[in-house]
Structures are given as C-alpha cells and as structure tokens.
C-alpha cells in the first residue's frame, strides 16, 4: 500500500467530539476535517460502530478517515451508544434506537458550519449493515452509501442461520459481543465517570446469542433491518462491495439487482475475506479509497467522475489453486458486466448419478458421521489466521460424492443450483452440499457450498417436519462465486447429512437417500485478460503504536480415546500501546467445538475471551465465557462475565438460558 502524507487540503483531527442525542445521550465521535472546512464547507462521511474508535478500529481508521478528510470531506467515526466512549446502553444489534441515533448524527453533521449539508455513510460488516438500514429510513441529508461485507437479509444471510439451520457463529459472535461490550470507556476521555459507565454496561449487558436463538424462523425480529423487504425505500446511491472468501458474498448481487430500479447501485466482489479491500487478503488489494472518492465526489459533490457509467458488477474471477487453509494471493482476473443480471451468463445443466456421476449410481444413501465438516474453515474468515477451507478429502470421505467430467475449462460466475429428489429417515434432517474442484492428484478444493434445513424446504417462516421416507424435490442455491475451472479437473458434488462445526446438527443421526439430481452451473463465456483495472491501494499514515505482546494464532483438531473430536481455536491478538495517548489494549479469544461422531446430542461449543486495558497504574480486565449444549428438545446456553480492576474482582454475572428447538 502506498502511504499518502500530503493531501490537497490539510487535515485537523478532533479525537472526542460530543454529539448529544434528543434524549440527552452523548455519543463520542472522532472527526477528521479539512482545516479550512468552515470557510469552504464539505460533505460528511459517517461510520457508526460499536467497535471502539479509541482502541478497536484505530488501525484501519488511521488509513482511511484522514485520507477522505484530505480530499475534502468531514470524516466522522462514531462510537454507538453503550460502547467505547459513548454514553448509554446497547441492547441488541440494529435496534430502532441505533438507527435513529445514526439519523440524528446525520442531521447534526449536515447542520454544522463545516458541512455543505450532504452526507454519505460507509461501513464494513456492522457498519455496512446499518448503512443500508439507515438509508432505508430515508434521512434527507443522506445521499450516498458504501456498504461492505454486509447483508440485506438478516435471517437468511447473516451469522445466525443459513438455510434455516443454526450457524455456530451465532454463539461465536454472541460471545464476541459479550466480550467487546464488557470493556469500559477510556478515563482519559470521559473522566471520573468511567467506572460508573462501566458498571452500568456490565449490569445491563445482554447475552445476544440467546436473544438470537430465541428467533429460529424468519419472523418480524429478522425482517426488521432486512432491507430486502423493501428495496424501494433506499434512495441513496449505493456501492456494494464483498469478497469471495467472506461470509457475505451473496449480498452484492441482490443489492445491485434490488436497488438499481430505484437508485444508482453498483457492485464489486474481489478475492478477499472480511476486510476493507485496500488492505485485504488474499491479494490483489485495490485502490478502494480512490474508488470510494469517485463515488463520494459524484453523489456528494456533483463532480462527474464517471461512476454512473461503470459496469453494474466488477468481479474477480479466481483461478484454481490447490486447497489451503490460507492464501496470501489468488491469481485471476477482473471481469466486468455492464448489466446485472448479466445476459452473457448462461446456464449449463449436468445430471447427477449414472454415467456422468463417476462411480456412484443413484439412488444412493448417505449417513454422515457428526464430525463431517472439520475441513470447512471459518464461516466468516476475518482474523487473518489459517481460517479458510483446507483439503476436502476427509470430508469427501464422509459424504456422497458425485463427480462430473465437465469436458474442458469453464468459468463459473454466480450461484450454482442443485436440484435433488431425496428422502430422509428422520423428521428433523439437514442437507449440506459442497461443490469441489478435484485436481488430477486427487486433492479437493471447496469452490462453494450451501446447507438446508429440510423442515424449511417450503420457506423459512413456517417450517414443517419431514415425513420419514417421503420423497421431496429440493432446490438448494449454493453461494455465489466466480471461479475458473481448468480442463482436466473434475467437478465434485459432495452431499452430507451433517456439517460440523459450521452448523448445529440434527437431533438424531440421519440417512439421506438421493434418488435423482442435477447441477445447474451459471457459466460465462471465457475471456482473456483483465476487463477492468483498479488503481493500486493507497492509504493515510499508519497507526502509531508499539506491540507489547505479539499476536499468535493456532487451530488444531484433538481426538480422545472415546473418539470425541474437538476443533480448538486460539487467537491471541496481542497487546498494543497507542503512541499518541498511551492506552494499551489486548485481546485473547479461545473457542472449542466438540462432538462425538456417533452422537449429535454430544455437540458442545465453548468460548473464552480475555480483554485488557491499561495506562500507567490503571488497568482493567474482563473475562467472558459461554457454553452451548443441547438435548433432543432444547438448547442450553450459559455465560459468565468477570471484571477486574488490577487483580481485584469488582463484578461478576452469570447467564442461563434454555430454549426449545423449533425444527432446528
């Protein structure tokens, strides 16, 4: 990344500006401005997050917000209420209060003497979600949005449920937020009231994993904030960005398709995981900040940058690589589609089983052991560790594999569709399908995947039990992908009845019988060379810090004498001292996902997070733990928070929840 230190307009930073909400709650904002903005007002760009601007997102903020300010914008990074250095309490994600606060911040910014009255909203993940949701509320000053790694559908395409199945990331992210929100504000900013604010947060902090598990179908809870319910509500010009190694890859296509009848909308999907694309991996990164400026300049300054004429979708077509849990770089090329859906992407239908299905003839039955899925990697790769799906051969051995000779190279662009005629021998059953690239040496790379709770075969709002033995016609759309399959490789459709620890298992072992099926591939005519080129990445000066403890990451599989298998994840993110204000922040996260191959009711997830903050003689630490188990009828969750000043325990709290399984 090229570091830029000289900008068209010199920048001044305000580390803690109070923005008071109508109910009196003070939100803390870090604002970067052109120093002459009051004489020459500028548009504002808002990023509204719970992740702590003081010590959480500080590294990426340093690269991004001063860059925008130097190019003529007021760049505003706000801590949501109940987090970081802001007052108040947070009760859940994407609440009406959160969205209204953002609307009030937008109105406040538009009224400032340094603002020209126009505002954009930008964010990745949580900030990408609420940017879309705020746009759907229609605040008058909001004219443009850049949303990254986000979703339009909180039930079907977030970290809680997939295909009507419970993602274990529901517990994982609930544990993450339990930890993140347990930290106090910085006394250097809020003064002597820091401890009162901390205790208030701890006493009122929700255990969100249980909240989310209380809504196992696509009910009104999930429809709130799902902008797919009414794309016409979004009038802001929207640039949607995602990554093929991210969990939210499907959103970009739906956003562009859904919004473009009502407002300008464009999409970009690169090879990245859950990071901003000017520093994301796998490479190639792109000049995201320059691309963002083209968007902001057009819609916030009325400068004709040509973005309205850009292709509807720019996609990175990844070349085939041997399977690995980590890639620093993905070879491939950028392709561009002038319209989306694209008229140049056709569909090729391949029959499963019989002569085209390798050695397997349908009908065939699969009853996967409960540890099928250990090669699946993280649901949402984010931490820059070995989180990607590795060689699939061990999971393939636990699955029904239907291999296809595709007869030459083919470019898959879009979401493959699997149609199956199947039956299950239990009233509660799931289906997992992986599409794999099998190389001549036999190694197997997961290209894309999908899962379906068979009780949700008719939709996610009103599930109904499976009739054992009854034949069902199932359609399962796999995740979007852009992938160049080489000649000489086989395409494998791997079908399993479990996928642990990605999703929670069915209450009983299940046998699926596949009677017939077909694979519908979205195929794009092969081209040569790049059809689009982005500028090389730039950023402002990096965050000034020193490492007090270096990070370390470990992922391993352990098996005991009984056959029980554990996936153990240990992420020490290290500890760093900010060289400007001296705060030292450190984090360690641990997860353990355990199951016996013969017993789905043995499934157990455990997490343990440690957060530390210190400066001089002041230090605090929180330890948060959570556990999830089940029986045939109920999920059982527990959690605990411990908070310490120095070594003194000053707060402790336990959570216990039992929630009935509703066809999950």
C-alpha positions in Angstrom: 0.0 0.0 0.0 1.3 3.4 -0.9 1.3 5.8 2.1 0.0 9.3 1.3 1.0 12.0 3.8 0.3 15.2 1.7 -3.2 15.9 0.7 -5.0 18.6 -1.3 -6.4 20.0 1.9 -4.5 19.9 5.2 -6.3 17.9 7.9 -7.1 18.6 11.5 -8.3 15.8 13.9 -10.7 16.1 16.8 -10.4 12.9 19.0 -13.5 13.3 21.1 -16.4 15.5 19.9 -19.7 15.0 21.8 -22.9 14.6 19.7 -25.9 14.8 22.0 -29.0 12.8 21.0 -32.5 14.2 21.6 -32.8 12.0 24.7 -29.6 13.6 26.2 -27.3 10.6 25.4 -23.8 11.8 24.5 -22.2 9.9 21.6 -18.4 10.2 21.2 -17.1 11.0 17.7 -13.6 11.2 16.3 -13.7 13.6 13.4 -11.2 14.4 10.8 -11.7 17.7 8.8 -10.0 19.9 6.3 -8.7 22.7 8.4 -10.4 25.3 6.3 -13.8 23.5 6.2 -15.7 26.3 8.0 -14.6 28.7 5.2 -15.2 26.1 2.5 -17.8 23.6 3.7 -17.5 19.9 2.7 -19.8 16.8 2.7 -19.6 14.5 5.6 -19.0 10.7 5.7 -20.2 8.7 8.7 -19.1 5.4 10.1 -21.3 4.3 13.1 -20.0 1.3 15.0 -19.9 -0.5 18.4 -16.2 -1.5 18.0 -14.4 1.3 19.9 -12.7 4.1 17.9 -10.1 4.6 20.7 -8.6 1.1 20.6 -10.7 -1.2 18.4 -10.8 0.1 14.8 -8.0 2.5 15.3 -5.6 0.8 12.8 -8.0 0.9 9.8 -9.4 4.3 10.8 -5.9 5.8 10.6 -5.5 4.6 7.0 -9.0 5.7 5.9 -10.5 8.7 7.5 -7.6 11.2 7.2 -7.4 10.3 3.5 -11.1 11.2 3.0 -10.6 14.4 5.0 -7.5 15.4 3.0 -9.6 15.1 -0.2 -12.3 17.5 1.1 -14.6 15.6 3.4 -15.6 15.6 7.1 -14.9 12.0 8.1 -16.8 11.1 11.2 -16.2 7.9 13.3 -18.9 7.5 16.0 -19.0 5.0 18.9 -22.5 3.7 19.1 -24.3 4.3 22.4 -23.2 1.9 25.1 -19.8 1.2 23.5 -16.4 2.8 23.5 -16.5 6.3 24.9 -20.2 6.9 24.3 -22.9 7.1 27.0 -26.0 4.9 27.2 -26.6 1.2 26.8 -26.8 -1.1 23.8 -29.5 -3.8 23.9 -29.0 -5.6 20.6 -27.7 -5.2 17.1 -29.5 -2.9 14.6 -32.2 -1.7 17.0 -34.5 1.2 16.2 -32.5 3.2 18.7 -29.3 2.5 16.9 -30.7 3.5 13.5 -32.4 6.6 14.9 -29.1 7.7 16.5 -27.4 7.4 13.1 -30.2 9.5 11.6 -29.7 12.1 14.3 -25.9 12.1 13.8 -26.5 12.7 10.1 -28.8 15.6 10.8 -26.3 17.0 13.3 -23.5 16.8 10.8 -25.5 18.3 7.9 -26.2 21.3 10.2 -22.6 22.0 11.1 -20.9 25.1 9.7 -18.1 22.9 8.2 -20.7 20.8 6.2 -22.3 21.6 2.9 -25.5 19.7 4.0 -24.7 16.4 2.2 -23.8 13.2 4.0 -22.6 9.7 3.0 -22.5 6.6 5.1 -19.8 3.9 4.9 -19.0 0.8 6.8 -17.9 -2.8 6.7 -19.9 -5.6 8.5 -21.9 -4.0 11.3 -21.3 -0.6 9.7 -22.3 -2.0 6.3 -25.5 -3.4 7.7 -26.6 -0.2 9.4 -25.6 1.9 6.5 -28.2 0.1 4.3 -30.7 0.2 7.1 -30.3 3.9 7.8 -30.6 4.6 4.0 -33.9 2.7 4.1 -35.1 5.2 6.7 -34.5 8.0 4.3 -32.8 10.8 6.2 -32.9 13.8 4.0 -29.2 14.6 4.0 -28.0 11.0 3.2 -27.2 10.9 -0.5 -24.8 8.0 -0.9 -23.8 4.8 0.8 -20.8 2.4 0.5 -21.6 -0.9 2.1 -19.0 -3.6 2.5 -19.4 -7.2 3.7 -23.0 -6.8 4.7 -26.4 -8.3 4.1 -29.8 -7.3 3.0 -31.4 -10.3 4.8 -30.7 -10.7 8.5 -32.2 -14.2 8.7 -31.2 -16.0 5.6 -27.7 -14.4 5.1 -26.1 -13.3 8.3 -24.1 -15.1 11.0 -27.2 -16.6 12.8 -28.9 -19.0 10.4 -28.1 -20.4 7.0 -30.7 -22.4 5.0 -32.8 -22.5 8.2 -30.0 -24.2 10.1 -28.4 -22.7 13.2 -24.9 -21.5 12.5 -22.4 -22.0 15.3 -21.2 -18.5 14.5 -24.4 -17.4 16.4 -22.7 -18.5 19.6 -19.3 -17.4 18.4 -20.4 -13.8 17.5 -22.6 -13.6 20.6 -19.6 -14.4 22.7 -17.5 -11.8 20.8 -20.0 -9.1 21.5 -20.3 -10.2 25.2 -16.6 -9.6 25.3 -16.4 -6.4 23.2 -19.1 -4.7 25.1 -17.8 -5.6 28.5 -15.0 -3.0 28.3 -15.1 0.4 29.9 -14.6 3.8 28.3 -11.2 5.5 28.4 -10.9 7.6 31.6 -8.6 9.9 29.7 -11.7 11.0 27.7 -14.7 10.5 30.0 -13.0 11.4 33.3 -14.0 10.1 36.7 -17.3 8.8 35.5 -15.7 6.0 33.6 -16.3 3.4 36.4 -20.0 4.3 36.8 -20.4 3.9 33.0 -18.6 0.6 33.1 -20.7 -0.9 35.9 -23.9 0.3 34.2 -22.8 -1.5 31.0 -21.9 -4.7 32.8 -25.1 -4.8 34.8 -27.3 -4.4 31.7 -25.2 -6.2 29.0 -27.4 -8.7 27.1 -26.2 -12.3 26.2 -27.1 -11.8 22.5 -26.5 -15.4 21.5 -29.6 -16.4 23.5 -31.6 -13.4 22.1 -30.9 -14.5 18.6 -31.6 -18.2 19.3 -35.0 -17.2 20.6 -36.0 -16.5 16.9 -35.4 -19.6 14.9 -37.6 -18.7 12.0 -37.8 -15.7 9.7 -40.1 -13.7 12.0 -40.7 -10.0 12.5 -37.5 -9.8 14.5 -35.4 -10.6 11.5 -37.5 -8.7 9.0 -36.6 -5.5 10.9 -33.4 -4.3 9.3 -33.6 -6.6 6.3 -33.7 -4.1 3.5 -34.7 -6.8 1.0 -38.2 -6.4 2.5 -38.5 -3.1 0.5 -35.6 -2.1 -1.7 -37.6 0.9 -2.9 -37.1 2.6 0.4 -33.4 3.1 -0.4 -32.9 6.3 -2.4 -29.2 6.8 -1.7 -26.7 5.9 -4.4 -25.3 2.6 -3.2 -21.9 0.9 -3.9 -21.9 -2.7 -2.5 -18.6 -4.5 -2.0 -17.8 -8.0 -1.0 -15.2 -10.8 -1.1 -15.3 -14.4 -2.3 -13.7 -15.5 1.0 -16.2 -13.6 3.1 -19.4 -14.9 4.5 -21.5 -12.1 2.9 -20.6 -12.8 -0.8 -24.2 -13.3 -1.9 -25.4 -9.8 -0.9 -23.7 -7.8 -3.6 -25.7 -9.4 -6.4 -29.0 -8.9 -4.6 -28.2 -5.3 -3.6 -27.4 -4.3 -7.2 -30.5 -6.1 -8.6 -32.8 -4.8 -5.9 -31.8 -1.2 -5.6 -30.9 -0.2 -9.2 -34.6 0.3 -10.2 -34.9 3.0 -7.5 -31.4 4.5 -7.1 -27.9 4.1 -8.6 -26.3 0.8 -7.5 -23.0 -0.9 -8.4 -21.2 -3.9 -7.1 -17.6 -5.1 -6.7 -16.6 -8.5 -5.4 -12.9 -9.4 -5.0 -10.9 -12.4 -3.7 -10.9 -11.0 -0.2 -12.1 -12.1 3.2 -13.8 -9.8 5.7 -11.6 -6.7 5.4 -11.6 -3.4 3.6 -10.2 -4.0 0.1 -7.3 -1.5 0.3 -5.5 -3.8 2.8 -7.5 -7.1 2.4 -6.1 -10.5 1.6 -5.9 -12.7 -0.4 -4.3 -10.2 -2.8 -4.7 -8.4 -5.1 -5.9 -5.5 -3.0 -7.3 -2.5 -4.9 -7.3 1.3 -4.6 -10.5 1.2 -2.6 -10.1 4.7 -1.2 -9.7 6.2 -4.7 -12.7 4.2 -5.8 -14.7 5.5 -2.8 -13.7 9.1 -3.6 -15.1 8.6 -7.2 -18.4 7.6 -5.5 -18.4 10.3 -3.0 -17.3 13.0 -5.5 -20.1 12.1 -7.8 -23.0 11.9 -5.4 -21.9 14.3 -2.7 -20.1 17.0 -4.8 -21.8 16.6 -8.2 -18.4 16.0 -9.9 -18.7 13.9 -13.0 -16.3 11.1 -12.1 -18.0 8.6 -14.5 -19.2 6.2 -11.8 -22.7 6.2 -13.2 -21.2 4.6 -16.4 -19.2 1.9 -14.5 -20.2 -1.7 -15.1 -23.0 -2.9 -12.9 -20.8 -5.6 -11.5 -17.0 -5.9 -11.4 -16.0 -9.4 -10.2 -12.6 -11.1 -9.6 -12.6 -14.4 -11.5 -10.3 -16.6 -9.3 -8.1 -19.2 -10.9 -8.0 -22.8 -9.5 -5.4 -23.3 -6.7 -4.5 -26.4 -4.6 -6.5 -26.5 -1.3 -5.0 -24.5 1.5 -6.2 -23.0 4.8 -4.6 -19.7 3.8 -3.8 -17.8 0.6 -1.8 -14.7 0.6 -2.7 -14.2 -3.1 -5.3 -15.5 -5.5 -4.3 -15.4 -9.2 -7.1 -14.5 -11.5 -8.5 -11.5 -13.5 -11.2 -8.8 -13.2 -14.3 -9.3 -15.3 -16.9 -6.6 -15.8 -20.7 -7.0 -16.5 -22.4 -3.9 -18.0 -25.8 -5.1 -16.8 -26.8 -7.3 -13.9 -28.3 -9.8 -14.0 -25.9 -10.4 -17.0 -27.3 -11.5 -20.3 -24.0 -13.1 -21.2 -24.1 -15.6 -18.3 -25.9 -18.8 -19.3 -26.8 -22.0 -17.6 -25.4 -25.5 -18.1 -27.3 -28.4 -16.6 -25.4 -31.6 -15.6 -27.2 -34.7 -14.4 -26.0 -36.3 -11.2 -25.5 -40.0 -10.8 -25.4 -42.6 -13.5 -22.8 -42.4 -16.3 -21.9 -38.7 -15.6 -21.6 -39.2 -11.9 -18.4 -41.2 -11.7 -18.6 -44.5 -9.7 -21.9 -43.6 -8.0 -25.3 -44.6 -9.4 -28.4 -43.1 -8.0 -30.4 -43.8 -5.8 -27.7 -43.8 -3.1 -27.8 -43.2 0.6 -25.5 -41.2 2.8 -25.4 -41.0 6.6 -22.5 -38.8 7.6 -20.7 -39.0 10.9 -21.2 -36.0 13.0 -17.7 -34.7 12.5 -18.2 -34.3 8.8 -17.2 -30.7 8.0 -14.0 -30.2 10.0 -12.2 -29.1 6.8 -14.8 -26.3 6.3 -12.8 -23.5 7.8 -14.4 -20.4 9.4 -17.8 -19.4 8.4 -16.6 -15.8 8.3 -12.9 -15.6 7.8 -11.8 -12.3 9.5 -8.8 -12.7 11.8 -6.0 -13.3 9.2 -5.2 -16.7 10.6 -5.5 -20.1 8.9 -9.3 -19.8 8.5 -10.0 -21.0 5.0 -11.3 -24.4 4.0 -8.5 -26.9 3.5 -8.3 -30.1 1.5 -11.8 -31.5 1.4 -10.8 -35.2 1.0 -11.6 -36.1 4.6 -15.0 -34.5 4.4 -15.5 -36.0 1.0 -14.9 -39.5 2.5 -17.8 -38.8 4.9 -20.1 -37.7 2.1 -21.8 -39.0 -1.0 -19.6 -37.7 -3.9 -20.9 -37.4 -7.4 -18.1 -36.5 -9.8 -18.7 -34.8 -13.1 -16.4 -34.6 -16.1 -17.1 -31.0 -17.3 -15.4 -31.7 -20.7 -13.0 -28.7 -20.6 -12.3 -25.4 -18.9 -15.4 -23.5 -17.7 -15.9 -20.2 -15.9 -18.5 -20.4 -13.1 -19.9 -17.0 -12.3 -22.9 -16.8 -10.0 -24.7 -19.2 -7.6 -24.8 -22.8 -8.8 -28.2 -24.5 -8.2 -28.5 -28.1 -7.0 -31.8 -29.9 -7.6 -32.3 -33.1 -5.7 -35.1 -35.7 -5.4 -34.4 -37.1 -1.9 -35.9 -38.7 1.2 -34.8 -38.7 4.8 -35.4 -41.3 7.5 -36.0 -38.8 10.4 -38.5 -35.9 10.9 -35.6 -33.5 11.5 -32.9 -33.5 8.9 -30.5 -31.3 7.1 -28.7 -31.3 3.7 -25.2 -30.0 3.1 -23.8 -29.7 -0.4 -20.3 -28.7 -1.4 -19.1 -28.0 -4.9 -15.4 -29.0 -5.1 -12.6 -28.7 -7.7 -10.8 -32.1 -7.8 -7.3 -31.9 -9.2 -5.6 -34.7 -11.0 -3.6 -35.6 -7.8 -7.0 -36.2 -6.0 -6.8 -33.1 -3.8 -10.2 -31.4 -3.4 -10.7 -27.6 -3.1 -14.1 -26.3 -1.9 -15.4 -23.9 -4.6 -18.8 -23.1 -2.9 -21.3 -24.6 -0.6 -24.8 -24.5 0.8 -27.0 -26.1 3.5 -30.7 -26.5 4.0 -32.9 -27.5 7.0 -35.3 -29.8 5.3 -38.1 -28.6 7.5 -37.6 -25.2 5.8 -38.0 -26.7 2.3 -41.1 -24.5 1.7 -39.6 -21.3 3.2 -38.2 -20.0 6.5 -41.3 -18.6 8.1 -43.4 -21.7 8.7 -41.2 -24.9 8.9 -42.8 -28.3 9.0 -41.4 -31.7 9.9 -40.1 -34.1 7.3 -42.2 -37.2 6.7 -39.7 -40.0 7.0 -39.3 -41.9 3.8 -41.3 -39.4 1.7 -39.7 -38.2 -1.5 -39.1 -34.5 -1.6 -38.0 -32.3 -4.5 -35.4 -29.9 -3.2 -33.7 -26.8 -4.7 -30.6 -25.5 -3.0 -28.8 -22.5 -4.3 -25.1 -22.5 -3.4 -23.2 -19.4 -2.5 -22.2 -17.0 -5.3 -18.7 -17.5 -6.7 -16.5 -16.5 -9.7 -14.2 -19.5 -10.3 -12.3 -20.7 -13.4 -12.4 -24.5 -13.5 -9.5 -25.8 -15.6 -9.6 -28.5 -18.2 -8.6 -31.9 -16.8 -10.2 -31.3 -13.3 -13.3 -33.0 -12.1 -16.2 -31.1 -10.5 -17.5 -32.9 -7.4 -20.9 -32.5 -5.8 -20.4 -33.7 -2.2 -23.6 -34.4 -0.2 -23.7 -34.9 3.5 -26.3 -35.1 6.3 -24.1 -33.1 8.7 -21.7 -30.2 8.5 -19.9 -29.6 11.9 -18.9 -27.2 13.3 -20.4 -24.9 10.7 -24.0 -25.7 11.7 -25.6 -27.3 14.7 -26.6 -30.9 14.0 -30.0 -32.6 13.8 -31.3 -34.2 17.0 -30.7 -37.7 15.6 -28.3 -39.3 13.1 -30.0 -39.0 9.7 -29.7 -41.1 6.5 -30.5 -39.2 3.2 -31.3 -41.2 0.1 -30.7 -39.3 -3.1 -32.9 -40.6 -5.9 -32.0 -38.2 -8.7 -30.5 -34.8 -9.2 -28.9 -32.2 -11.4 -26.5 -29.4 -11.1 -27.2 -26.1 -12.9 -24.0 -24.1 -13.4 -24.0 -20.4 -14.2 -21.4 -20.2 -17.0 -19.8 -17.2 -18.5 -18.1 -17.3 -21.9 -14.4 -17.5 -21.4 -12.4 -14.4 -22.0 -8.7 -13.3 -21.8 -7.1 -10.6 -19.8 -8.5 -8.1 -17.4 -11.7 -6.3 -18.3 -11.3 -3.7 -15.6 -8.3 -2.3 -13.8 -8.4 -0.6 -10.4 -5.7 1.7 -9.1 -3.1 0.4 -6.7 -4.1 0.8 -3.0 -3.3 4.0 -1.1 -3.8 4.9 2.5 -3.0 7.6 5.0 -0.2 7.2 7.5 -0.5 4.0 9.6 -1.5 4.0 13.2 1.4 4.9 15.5 1.7 2.1 18.0 4.1 -0.4 19.6 3.5 -4.1 20.3 3.6 -5.0 23.9 2.7 -8.7 23.2 3.0 -10.2 19.7 0.0 -12.0 18.3 -0.2 -15.8 17.8 -2.8 -18.0 16.2 -3.4 -21.7 16.5 -6.1 -24.1 15.1 -5.9 -27.8 15.7 -8.1 -30.9 15.9 -7.9 -33.1 19.0 -9.4 -36.6 19.4 -9.6 -38.5 22.7 -9.8 -42.3 23.3 -13.6 -42.4 23.0 -13.4 -40.9 19.5 -14.7 -37.5 20.6 -13.3 -34.8 18.4 -12.6 -31.1 19.2 -11.7 -28.3 16.9 -9.7 -25.9 19.1 -9.2 -22.3 18.0 -6.8 -20.0 19.9 -6.3 -16.4 18.8 -4.0 -14.2 20.8 -4.4 -10.8 19.0 -1.5 -9.4 21.1 -1.4 -6.2 23.0 -0.5 -2.8 21.6 0.3 0.7 23.1 -1.1 3.7 21.3 1.8 6.1 20.9 -0.4 9.2 20.9 -2.5 8.6 24.0 -0.7 5.7 25.8 -3.6 3.2 26.1 -2.6 -0.4 26.0 -5.2 -2.8 24.7 -5.0 -6.6 24.4 -7.3 -9.4 23.4 -7.2 -13.2 23.5 -10.0 -15.4 22.1 -10.5 -19.1 22.5 -13.1 -21.5 21.1 -13.6 -25.2 21.4 -16.2 -27.1 19.2 -16.7 -30.7 20.4 -18.7 -33.6 19.2 -18.7 -37.4 19.1 -19.0 -38.8 15.5 -21.9 -41.1 16.6 -23.9 -38.7 18.7 -25.3 -35.4 17.6 -26.5 -34.6 21.2 -22.9 -34.6 22.3 -22.4 -31.3 20.4 -20.9 -28.6 22.6 -19.4 -25.1 21.9 -17.3 -23.2 24.4 -15.7 -19.8 24.2 -13.4 -17.8 26.5 -12.4 -14.2 25.8 -9.9 -12.0 27.7 -9.8 -8.2 27.2 -7.3 -5.9 28.9 -6.9 -2.2 29.0 -4.2 -0.3 30.9 -2.3 3.0 31.1 0.3 3.7 33.8 -1.1 2.4 37.2 -4.6 1.9 35.8 -5.6 -1.5 34.5 -8.8 -3.4 33.9 -9.5 -6.9 32.6 -12.7 -8.7 31.7 -13.1 -12.5 31.2 -16.2 -13.7 29.4 -17.1 -17.4 28.9 -20.0 -19.0 27.1 -21.2 -22.6 26.5 -23.9 -24.1 24.4 -25.2 -27.7 24.6 -28.5 -29.4 23.7 -30.8 -32.4 24.1 -33.4 -33.5 21.6 -35.9 -30.8 22.7 -33.9 -27.8 24.0 -30.8 -25.7 23.5 -29.0 -24.8 26.8 -26.8 -21.8 26.9 -24.7 -20.3 29.7 -22.3 -17.4 30.0 -20.3 -15.5 32.6 -18.7 -12.1 32.9 -15.9 -11.3 35.4 -14.4 -7.8 35.6 -11.3 -6.8 37.5 -9.6 -3.6 38.4 -6.0 -4.6 38.7 -6.4 -8.1 40.3 -9.5 -7.2 42.3 -12.7 -8.8 41.2 -15.2 -6.0 41.0 -18.1 -7.5 39.1 -19.4 -11.0 38.2 -22.6 -12.1 36.5 -24.0 -15.4 35.2 -26.5 -16.1 32.4 -28.5 -19.3 32.0 -31.0 -19.9 29.2 -33.0 -22.9 28.0 -34.7 -22.5 24.6 -36.8 -25.1 22.8 -35.7 -26.4 19.4 -38.2 -25.4 16.7 -37.5 -27.8 13.9 -33.7 -27.0 14.2 
